Amino acid sequence: MSKHHRPSSGEAAQRRVGVWLVGARGSVATCVVYGLAGLRQGLLEPTGLATETEPFSSLDLAPLESLHFGGHDVCTRPLTQSAGELVRHNILPPDLVTATSADAARYEAHIRPGVLDAADVGLADLHPEAAGRGALAPREQIAVLTRDLDEFQREEALDRVVVVHMASTEAYREPRAAWRSLDAFELALDAGEAQPASVVYAYAALASGRPFVNFTPSLGSTLPALRELARSKRVPHCGSDGKTGETLVKTVLAPLFVARRLKVLAWQGYNMLGNRDGETLADPLHKESKLRSKDDALRSLLGDPEAHTKVGIDFVPSLRDWKTAFDYIHFEGFLGARMSLQFTWQGSDSALAAPLVLDLVRWAEFAARHGEFGEMPHTAPYFKSPLCGGTHDFHAQFERLLAYAAEHSR
């Protein structure tokens, strides 16, 4: 990441920071909003927030009290319905929802219709205006999204807005020639060439000078053209695909086998999940985007092209917001003895993801305030497919984050 200037200590405490959530009524966003409100009222402990622990908490990160929410969504489902579902599924405590209803109402007032991705036309409970926005030419889509961000920043008197993409995974797209450079991409926009919604959101954020976090496996700001845009606009961005569950365990365990020179013969994973994300991933094209990010990390860590690796995902409606992952690791040790390790991961992706989103917002705002721009390599431990590449070893990634914190604490 490039650097520009370093502001004085304590500047963060005097600022108002906007957080614009794309996928604003989804389970993760709902957990983020109610969770932060609970933290502010002292109803929750900051469990899962690395930025609330040393050495990170000693940095002048934006205080949690300084964050103000708005967002885009393509559905008409009210936030209270999303919260009610999470209460029924034993993820959100009912007392928390009741005590923070005023915060949720303020957030709901700042939710605007998003841009419907072309591949998602026909899904349930879609907002008609989101469908209309999805049918606009890409330049017009960018204009309306930017207008929403500008209005939010003006109405809330915000110093900066961080945009976080957490909408359901988009359908996989083959790379295009127009994505290779900013000039080619601008020409494609001028020609009216339709773009994936995540790319449009990312462009609107970066072109208007706003940090962008891609918490999904969708394209977002991963395109070479948009990376170039971020550098030219001197804006930080990071992604992709939040590392919350099975892949997190894989990136901790796989280096063990490599370090001990135990030969992994096969690593088979199987995931079952419910909720709307699971329903979206039931579609083969949407599933392809997710599977690529889940399997690439493991293959990279093992470094053995002969190792069999495979991961599967199935939609199980009755699981709701809970996810179960089974992994079977078949490996060979000394004397050719074949052994196995198996683990089961059960958890709520939304509850696991929410504190990571808050961490990433604070890191993105911190980077922008310190004049840093481009990719944020120190955020790699948060993602399955870090923008800057490098090792997928979670321990090595976390050491890099610690080094970043040490550099900024001097």
C-alpha positions as CSV (number, residue, x, y, z in Angstrom):
1,M,0.0,0.0,0.0
2,S,1.2,3.5,-0.8
3,K,1.4,6.3,1.8
4,H,0.8,10.0,1.7
5,H,0.8,11.7,5.1
6,R,0.4,10.8,8.8
7,P,-2.2,12.9,10.7
8,S,-1.9,13.8,14.4
9,S,-2.8,11.3,17.1
10,G,-6.3,11.4,18.4
11,E,-7.8,12.8,15.1
12,A,-10.0,9.7,14.9
13,A,-12.0,10.6,18.0
14,Q,-13.1,13.9,16.5
15,R,-14.5,12.4,13.3
16,R,-17.9,11.0,12.1
17,V,-17.5,8.0,9.9
18,G,-20.2,6.6,7.6
19,V,-20.5,2.9,6.9
20,W,-22.4,2.1,3.8
21,L,-23.5,-1.6,3.7
22,V,-24.3,-3.1,0.3
23,G,-26.7,-5.9,1.2
24,A,-28.1,-3.7,3.9
25,R,-31.0,-6.0,5.0
26,G,-29.1,-9.2,4.9
27,S,-28.2,-11.4,7.9
28,V,-24.6,-10.1,8.2
29,A,-25.6,-6.4,8.0
30,T,-28.3,-7.0,10.5
31,C,-25.9,-8.5,13.0
32,V,-23.4,-5.6,12.3
33,V,-26.0,-2.9,13.1
34,Y,-27.7,-4.5,16.1
35,G,-24.3,-5.8,17.4
36,L,-22.7,-2.3,17.3
37,A,-25.7,-0.8,18.9
38,G,-25.4,-3.4,21.7
39,L,-21.7,-2.6,22.1
40,R,-22.4,1.1,22.4
41,Q,-25.0,0.5,25.1
42,G,-22.8,-1.8,27.0
43,L,-25.1,-4.8,26.4
44,L,-22.4,-6.9,24.6
45,E,-18.7,-7.7,25.0
46,P,-16.6,-7.0,21.9
47,T,-16.1,-10.7,21.3
48,G,-14.6,-11.4,17.9
49,L,-13.2,-7.8,17.3
50,A,-9.5,-8.1,17.0
51,T,-9.3,-4.2,16.9
52,E,-10.5,-4.1,20.5
53,T,-7.4,-6.1,21.7
54,E,-3.8,-5.0,22.0
55,P,-1.8,-4.0,20.2
56,F,-4.5,-2.8,17.8
57,S,-6.6,-1.0,20.4
58,S,-3.7,1.4,21.2
59,L,-3.9,2.8,17.6
60,D,-6.0,5.8,16.8
61,L,-8.6,3.7,15.1
62,A,-12.1,5.2,14.6
63,P,-14.0,4.7,17.9
64,L,-17.0,2.4,17.5
65,E,-19.2,5.3,18.7
66,S,-18.2,7.3,15.6
67,L,-19.7,4.9,13.1
68,H,-23.0,5.8,11.4
69,F,-24.8,3.3,9.1
70,G,-26.7,3.4,5.8
71,G,-26.8,1.1,2.8
72,H,-28.2,-0.3,-0.4
73,D,-30.3,-3.4,-0.8
74,V,-32.3,-4.9,-3.7
75,C,-35.0,-6.5,-1.6
76,T,-38.1,-5.0,0.1
77,R,-37.8,-7.1,3.3
78,P,-37.8,-4.7,6.3
79,L,-34.8,-4.9,8.7
80,T,-37.2,-5.9,11.6
81,Q,-38.0,-9.1,9.6
82,S,-34.4,-9.9,9.2
83,A,-33.8,-9.3,12.9
84,G,-36.9,-11.4,13.8
85,E,-35.5,-14.3,11.8
86,L,-32.2,-14.1,13.6
87,V,-33.9,-14.0,16.9
88,R,-35.9,-17.2,16.1
89,H,-32.7,-18.9,15.0
90,N,-31.0,-18.1,18.3
91,I,-28.4,-15.7,16.9
92,L,-29.7,-12.2,17.9
93,P,-30.8,-12.0,21.6
94,P,-34.4,-10.7,21.7
95,D,-33.6,-8.3,24.5
96,L,-30.9,-6.8,22.4
97,V,-33.2,-6.2,19.5
98,T,-35.7,-4.5,21.8
99,A,-33.2,-2.3,23.5
100,T,-31.6,-1.1,20.2
101,S,-34.7,-0.6,18.1
102,A,-34.1,3.2,17.8
103,D,-30.6,2.6,16.3
104,A,-32.1,0.1,13.9
105,A,-34.8,2.6,12.9
106,R,-32.2,5.3,12.2
107,Y,-30.3,2.8,10.0
108,E,-33.4,1.7,8.1
109,A,-34.2,5.3,7.2
110,H,-30.8,5.4,5.3
111,I,-31.3,2.2,3.2
112,R,-31.8,2.9,-0.5
113,P,-32.7,0.6,-3.4
114,G,-29.5,-1.0,-4.8
115,V,-28.6,-2.1,-8.3
116,L,-30.0,-5.5,-9.2
117,D,-27.4,-7.8,-10.9
118,A,-28.6,-9.0,-14.3
119,A,-28.2,-12.7,-13.2
120,D,-30.5,-12.2,-10.3
121,V,-33.6,-11.0,-12.1
122,G,-36.6,-13.0,-11.0
123,L,-35.6,-13.6,-7.4
124,A,-38.1,-13.2,-4.6
125,D,-39.0,-9.9,-2.7
126,L,-37.1,-7.7,-5.1
127,H,-37.5,-3.9,-4.9
128,P,-39.0,-2.6,-8.2
129,E,-36.7,0.4,-8.1
130,A,-33.6,-1.9,-7.7
131,A,-34.7,-3.7,-10.8
132,G,-35.1,-0.4,-12.6
133,R,-31.7,0.7,-11.5
134,G,-30.3,-2.6,-12.7
135,A,-31.7,-1.9,-16.2
136,L,-29.9,1.5,-16.4
137,A,-26.7,2.0,-18.4
138,P,-23.7,1.5,-16.2
139,R,-22.8,5.2,-16.2
140,E,-26.3,6.0,-14.9
141,Q,-26.1,3.2,-12.3
142,I,-22.8,4.7,-11.0
143,A,-24.4,8.2,-10.9
144,V,-27.4,7.1,-8.8
145,L,-25.3,5.1,-6.4
146,T,-22.9,8.0,-6.0
147,R,-25.8,10.4,-5.4
148,D,-27.0,8.1,-2.6
149,L,-23.6,8.1,-1.0
150,D,-23.3,11.9,-1.3
151,E,-26.7,12.5,0.3
152,F,-25.9,10.2,3.2
153,Q,-22.6,11.9,3.8
154,R,-24.2,15.3,3.7
155,E,-27.3,14.5,5.7
156,E,-25.2,12.9,8.5
157,A,-22.4,15.4,8.4
158,L,-19.8,12.6,7.9
159,D,-16.1,13.2,7.4
160,R,-15.7,10.0,5.4
161,V,-17.9,7.0,4.2
162,V,-16.5,3.5,3.9
163,V,-18.5,1.2,1.5
164,V,-18.7,-2.5,2.4
165,H,-20.0,-5.0,-0.1
166,M,-21.7,-7.9,1.6
167,A,-24.5,-8.8,-0.8
168,S,-25.1,-12.4,-1.8
169,T,-22.5,-13.9,-4.1
170,E,-22.9,-13.0,-7.7
171,A,-22.9,-15.5,-10.6
172,Y,-19.4,-16.3,-12.0
173,R,-18.3,-14.3,-15.0
174,E,-15.4,-15.1,-17.3
175,P,-12.7,-12.3,-17.5
176,R,-13.2,-9.6,-20.1
177,A,-10.6,-7.7,-22.0
178,A,-12.1,-4.4,-20.8
179,W,-11.3,-5.3,-17.2
180,R,-7.5,-5.3,-17.8
181,S,-6.9,-1.5,-17.7
182,L,-8.8,1.6,-16.5
183,D,-8.8,3.2,-19.9
184,A,-10.4,0.1,-21.5
185,F,-12.9,-0.1,-18.7
186,E,-13.9,3.5,-19.1
187,L,-14.4,3.0,-22.8
188,A,-16.6,0.0,-21.9
189,L,-18.7,2.1,-19.6
190,D,-19.0,4.8,-22.2
191,A,-20.2,2.2,-24.7
192,G,-22.9,1.0,-22.2
193,E,-21.4,-2.4,-21.6
194,A,-23.2,-3.9,-18.6
195,Q,-21.1,-4.7,-15.6
196,P,-21.6,-7.0,-12.6
197,A,-23.3,-5.1,-9.8
198,S,-20.4,-5.6,-7.4
199,V,-18.1,-3.9,-9.9
200,V,-20.5,-1.0,-10.2
201,Y,-20.7,-0.5,-6.5
202,A,-16.9,-0.6,-6.2
203,Y,-16.4,1.9,-9.1
204,A,-18.9,4.3,-7.5
205,A,-17.1,4.1,-4.2
206,L,-13.6,4.4,-5.5
207,A,-14.3,7.0,-8.1
208,S,-15.9,9.2,-5.4
209,G,-12.9,8.8,-3.1
210,R,-14.4,6.4,-0.7
211,P,-12.7,3.3,0.8
212,F,-14.2,0.0,-0.4
213,V,-14.2,-3.4,1.4
214,N,-15.3,-6.4,-0.5
215,F,-16.5,-9.0,2.0
216,T,-17.8,-11.4,-0.7
217,P,-16.3,-13.6,-3.4
218,S,-17.9,-11.3,-6.1
219,L,-15.6,-9.4,-8.3
220,G,-15.9,-6.0,-6.7
221,S,-12.6,-4.1,-6.8
222,T,-10.5,-7.1,-7.8
223,L,-10.4,-6.1,-11.5
224,P,-7.0,-4.7,-12.6
225,A,-9.0,-1.7,-14.0
226,L,-10.5,-0.9,-10.6
227,R,-7.2,-1.4,-8.8
228,E,-5.8,1.2,-11.1
229,L,-8.7,3.4,-10.3
230,A,-8.0,3.1,-6.6
231,R,-4.4,4.1,-7.1
232,S,-5.3,7.1,-9.3
233,K,-7.9,8.3,-6.8
234,R,-5.6,7.5,-3.9
235,V,-8.2,5.4,-2.1
236,P,-7.6,2.3,0.0
237,H,-9.6,-0.9,-0.7
238,C,-9.4,-4.6,0.4
239,G,-11.0,-8.0,-0.1
240,S,-12.1,-10.6,-1.0
241,D,-14.5,-13.0,0.7
242,G,-14.5,-12.9,4.4
243,K,-12.8,-15.8,6.1
244,T,-15.1,-16.9,8.9
245,G,-15.4,-20.6,9.2
246,E,-14.2,-23.7,7.4
247,T,-11.5,-21.9,5.3
248,L,-10.3,-20.2,8.4
249,V,-9.6,-23.6,10.0
250,K,-8.0,-24.9,6.8
251,T,-5.5,-21.9,6.7
252,V,-4.5,-22.7,10.3
253,L,-4.3,-26.5,9.9
254,A,-2.7,-26.9,6.4
255,P,0.6,-25.2,7.4
256,L,0.9,-27.9,10.1
257,F,1.0,-30.7,7.6
258,V,3.5,-28.8,5.4
259,A,5.8,-28.0,8.4
260,R,5.8,-31.6,9.6
261,R,6.3,-32.9,6.0
262,L,3.2,-35.0,6.3
263,K,1.9,-35.8,2.8
264,V,-1.7,-34.8,2.3
265,L,-3.3,-37.3,-0.1
266,A,-6.8,-35.9,0.0
267,W,-8.6,-33.0,1.7
268,Q,-12.4,-33.3,1.1
269,G,-14.7,-30.7,2.5
270,Y,-18.5,-30.5,2.5
271,N,-20.6,-27.5,3.5
272,M,-24.3,-27.3,4.3
273,L,-25.9,-23.9,4.9
274,G,-29.3,-22.3,4.9
275,N,-30.5,-18.7,4.7
276,R,-30.7,-16.6,1.6
277,D,-26.9,-16.9,0.9
278,G,-27.3,-20.7,0.8
279,E,-30.3,-20.4,-1.5
280,T,-28.3,-18.2,-3.8
281,L,-25.4,-20.6,-3.9
282,A,-27.7,-23.4,-4.9
283,D,-27.4,-21.9,-8.4
284,P,-24.4,-23.4,-10.2
285,L,-23.0,-20.1,-11.5
286,H,-23.2,-18.4,-8.1
287,K,-21.7,-21.5,-6.5
288,E,-18.8,-21.4,-8.9
289,S,-17.6,-18.0,-7.5
290,K,-17.7,-19.3,-4.0
291,L,-16.0,-22.6,-4.6
292,R,-13.1,-21.0,-6.3
293,S,-12.2,-18.8,-3.3
294,K,-12.7,-21.7,-0.9
295,D,-10.4,-24.2,-2.7
296,D,-7.7,-21.9,-4.0
297,A,-6.4,-21.1,-0.5
298,L,-5.9,-24.8,0.4
299,R,-4.2,-25.8,-2.8
300,S,-1.9,-22.9,-2.5
301,L,-0.9,-23.8,1.1
302,L,-0.3,-27.5,0.3
303,G,1.7,-26.8,-2.8
304,D,1.3,-30.3,-4.0
305,P,-0.5,-30.7,-7.4
306,E,-1.0,-34.4,-6.7
307,A,-3.1,-33.8,-3.6
308,H,-6.8,-34.3,-4.1
309,T,-8.8,-31.3,-2.8
310,K,-12.4,-30.7,-3.2
311,V,-15.1,-28.7,-1.5
312,G,-18.8,-28.9,-1.9
313,I,-21.7,-26.6,-0.9
314,D,-25.4,-27.6,-0.5
315,F,-28.4,-25.5,0.5
316,V,-30.3,-27.0,3.5
317,P,-33.2,-24.7,4.2
318,S,-33.8,-26.0,7.7
319,L,-30.4,-24.9,8.9
320,R,-31.4,-21.2,8.4
321,D,-28.4,-19.0,9.4
322,W,-26.4,-21.9,10.7
323,K,-23.7,-23.7,8.8
324,T,-22.1,-27.1,9.2
325,A,-18.9,-28.1,7.5
326,F,-17.3,-31.6,7.5
327,D,-13.7,-32.0,6.5
328,Y,-11.8,-35.3,5.9
329,I,-8.0,-35.1,5.6
330,H,-6.3,-38.3,4.5
331,F,-2.5,-38.1,4.9
332,E,0.6,-40.2,4.8
333,G,3.3,-40.3,7.5
334,F,6.6,-42.1,8.1
335,L,6.9,-45.6,6.8
336,G,4.0,-44.9,4.4
337,A,1.5,-45.2,7.2
338,R,-1.8,-43.7,6.2
339,M,-3.8,-41.7,8.7
340,S,-6.7,-39.3,8.8
341,L,-8.0,-36.2,10.6
342,Q,-11.6,-35.2,10.5
343,F,-13.3,-32.1,11.9
344,T,-16.7,-30.6,12.0
345,W,-17.3,-26.8,12.1
346,Q,-20.8,-25.6,13.1
347,G,-21.5,-21.9,13.5
348,S,-23.4,-18.9,12.4
349,D,-21.7,-17.2,9.5
350,S,-23.5,-13.9,10.2
351,A,-22.4,-13.8,13.9
352,L,-18.8,-14.7,12.9
353,A,-18.7,-12.1,10.1
354,A,-20.2,-9.1,11.9
355,P,-17.1,-8.3,14.0
356,L,-14.8,-8.8,11.1
357,V,-16.8,-6.2,9.1
358,L,-16.4,-3.7,12.0
359,D,-12.7,-4.4,12.1
360,L,-12.3,-3.9,8.4
361,V,-14.2,-0.7,8.4
362,R,-11.9,0.6,11.1
363,W,-8.8,-0.5,9.2
364,A,-10.1,1.1,5.9
365,E,-10.9,4.4,7.6
366,F,-7.5,4.3,9.4
367,A,-5.7,3.7,6.1
368,A,-7.6,6.5,4.3
369,R,-7.0,9.0,7.2
370,H,-3.2,8.1,7.2
371,G,-3.0,8.8,3.4
372,E,-2.6,5.2,2.4
373,F,-4.1,4.0,-0.9
374,G,-4.4,1.0,-3.1
375,E,-4.7,-2.6,-1.8
376,M,-4.3,-3.2,2.0
377,P,-2.1,-6.3,2.3
378,H,-2.2,-6.2,6.1
379,T,-5.9,-7.2,6.0
380,A,-5.1,-10.6,4.5
381,P,-6.0,-12.6,7.6
382,Y,-9.6,-11.5,7.2
383,F,-10.0,-12.9,3.6
384,K,-10.1,-16.2,1.7
385,S,-8.7,-14.4,-1.4
386,P,-6.6,-11.4,-0.3
387,L,-6.2,-8.8,-3.0
388,C,-2.5,-8.7,-2.8
389,G,-2.0,-12.5,-2.9
390,G,0.8,-13.8,-0.8
391,T,0.6,-16.7,1.6
392,H,-2.7,-18.1,2.8
393,D,-1.1,-19.2,6.1
394,F,-3.2,-17.5,8.7
395,H,-0.4,-17.2,11.2
396,A,1.9,-15.5,8.7
397,Q,-0.9,-13.2,7.6
398,F,-1.6,-12.2,11.2
399,E,2.1,-11.5,11.8
400,R,1.9,-9.0,8.9
401,L,-1.1,-7.3,10.6
402,L,0.9,-7.1,13.8
403,A,3.9,-5.6,11.9
404,Y,1.5,-3.0,10.4
405,A,0.3,-2.1,13.8
406,A,3.8,-1.8,15.2
407,E,4.8,0.5,12.3
408,H,1.9,2.8,13.1
409,S,2.4,2.8,16.8
410,R,5.9,4.4,16.6
